[in-house]
């Protein structure tokens, strides 16, 4: 291994450490607790080293969001692949989405609430965000119904899931009714 390759590997490892530490700190104490000073202390590198990877907190939030989008896509595909039939796939996908949002609130915030400098629904949208949307579209396109554009249906279904996740987390919807809500959403929107 050349010196250049070793330095690149070490840089990638430091970057993963920064993102993992920011995510851990945000999940434990919220995003307000994530500062470059605290991150530098926790990872035992200087702030200039941290700034050599990320220009600031915004880019760190974006990196956590991209990591989260990739994980969410995997979770949704895994849930949908284990279900039998289109309606069951959509219900499993919806539950996986809501479970991800509940288990990873700081990551979910990084994806959808905070400014991580990421473009959504544009040509320059990062691949992990496109893939998370594709994971939704794959299962939802088979239940859109006649004459309904699958992308538009997916956006609408996703918006409903996001609303359920956000309102439940904020205490506006009782969490014990999550199952019936998913069934209602799937039953009313998914045309099989």
C-alpha positions in Angstrom: 0.0 0.0 0.0 1.3 3.4 -1.0 1.6 6.3 1.4 -1.1 8.1 -0.6 -3.5 5.1 -0.3 -2.8 4.9 3.5 -3.5 8.6 3.9 -6.8 8.3 1.9 -7.9 5.4 4.0 -7.0 7.2 7.3 -8.9 10.3 6.0 -12.0 8.2 5.2 -11.8 6.6 8.6 -11.7 10.0 10.3 -14.6 11.1 8.3 -16.7 8.1 9.3 -15.7 8.7 12.9 -16.8 12.3 12.7 -20.2 11.3 11.2 -20.7 8.5 13.7 -19.9 10.7 16.6 -22.1 13.5 15.4 -25.0 11.0 15.0 -24.4 9.5 18.4 -24.3 12.8 20.1 -27.4 14.1 18.3 -29.4 10.9 19.1 -28.4 11.2 22.8 -28.6 15.0 23.3 -30.2 16.5 20.2 -28.6 18.5 17.4 -28.0 21.6 19.5 -25.4 19.6 21.4 -23.5 18.9 18.2 -20.8 21.5 17.9 -17.5 21.4 16.1 -15.7 21.9 19.4 -17.5 19.0 21.1 -17.0 16.8 18.1 -13.3 17.6 18.1 -13.0 16.8 21.8 -14.9 13.5 21.4 -13.0 12.2 18.4 -9.7 13.5 19.9 -8.7 15.5 16.9 -8.3 19.3 16.6 -11.0 21.5 15.2 -8.8 22.3 12.1 -8.7 18.5 11.4 -12.5 18.4 11.6 -12.8 21.4 9.3 -10.5 19.7 6.8 -13.3 17.2 6.3 -16.4 19.3 6.8 -16.9 23.1 6.5 -19.2 23.1 9.5 -22.2 21.6 11.2 -24.4 21.9 8.1 -22.2 19.6 6.1 -22.0 17.2 9.0 -25.8 17.1 9.2 -25.9 16.4 5.5 -23.4 13.5 5.9 -25.6 12.0 8.6 -28.7 12.5 6.4 -27.1 10.7 3.5 -26.0 7.8 5.8 -29.5 7.7 7.2 -31.2 7.7 3.7 -29.1 4.7 2.7 -30.1 2.9 5.9 -33.7 3.8 5.4 -33.7 2.5 1.9 -32.2 -0.8 3.0 -34.8 -1.2 5.8 -37.7 -0.4 3.5 -36.5 -2.9 0.8 -35.9 -5.6 3.4 -39.4 -5.1 4.9 -41.1 -5.1 1.5 -39.2 -8.1 0.2 -40.4 -10.2 3.2 -44.1 -9.5 2.5 -46.4 -11.5 0.3 -48.5 -9.5 -2.1 -48.6 -5.9 -3.1 -50.8 -4.6 -0.3 -48.7 -6.5 2.3 -45.5 -5.0 0.8 -46.9 -1.5 1.0 -47.9 -2.0 4.6 -44.5 -3.5 5.5 -42.8 -0.6 3.8 -44.9 1.9 5.7 -44.2 0.3 9.0 -40.5 0.1 8.2 -40.5 3.8 7.4 -42.2 4.8 10.6 -40.1 2.4 12.7 -36.9 4.0 11.2 -38.2 7.5 12.0 -39.0 6.4 15.6 -35.8 4.6 16.3 -33.5 7.3 14.7 -35.1 10.7 15.5 -31.9 12.7 15.0 -31.2 11.1 11.7 -34.8 11.6 10.6 -34.4 15.3 11.6 -31.1 15.5 9.6 -33.0 14.1 6.6 -36.2 16.1 6.7 -36.1 18.9 9.3 -32.6 20.4 9.4 -30.6 22.2 6.7 -27.9 19.8 5.6 -27.3 21.5 2.3 -28.9 18.7 0.4 -31.0 19.1 -2.8 -34.2 17.1 -2.9 -36.1 16.2 -6.1 -33.5 17.9 -8.4 -30.8 16.8 -10.8 -28.1 17.2 -8.2 -29.9 15.3 -5.5 -27.3 12.9 -3.9 -27.7 9.3 -4.8 -28.6 8.0 -1.3 -31.6 10.4 -1.3 -32.7 9.2 -4.8 -32.3 5.6 -3.7 -34.5 6.1 -0.6 -37.2 7.5 -2.9 -36.7 4.6 -5.3 -37.1 2.2 -2.4 -40.6 3.7 -1.8 -41.4 3.8 -5.5 -40.5 0.2 -6.1 -43.3 -1.1 -3.9 -45.7 1.7 -4.4 -45.7 1.7 -8.2 -47.6 -1.6 -8.2 -50.5 -0.1 -6.2 -51.0 3.4 -7.7 -54.2 2.6 -9.7 -55.1 3.4 -13.2 -54.1 6.7 -14.6 -52.0 7.7 -11.6 -48.4 8.6 -12.2 -46.3 6.4 -9.8 -43.9 9.2 -8.9 -46.7 11.5 -7.8 -48.4 8.7 -5.9 -45.1 8.0 -4.1 -44.6 11.6 -3.2 -48.1 11.7 -1.7 -47.8 8.5 0.2 -44.4 9.6 1.5 -45.9 12.9 2.6 -48.5 11.0 4.5 -45.9 8.8 6.2 -43.8 11.9 7.0 -46.9 13.5 8.6 -47.6 10.4 10.7 -44.0 10.2 11.8 -43.7 13.8 12.7 -47.0 14.2 14.4 -46.6 11.0 16.4 -43.1 12.1 17.6 -44.4 15.5 18.6 -47.1 13.9 20.7 -49.9 15.1 18.5 -51.0 11.6 17.6 -51.2 8.7 20.2 -48.5 6.2 19.3 -50.7 3.2 20.2 -52.8 3.9 17.1 -49.9 3.7 14.7 -50.9 0.3 13.4 -54.5 1.3 12.6 -53.2 4.5 10.9 -50.9 2.4 8.6 -53.8 0.1 7.8 -56.1 3.0 7.0 -53.4 4.7 4.8 -52.7 1.6 2.9 -56.3 0.6 2.6 -57.4 4.0 1.3 -54.5 4.7 -1.0 -53.1 1.4 -2.2 -55.2 0.1 -5.2 -54.6 -3.7 -5.5 
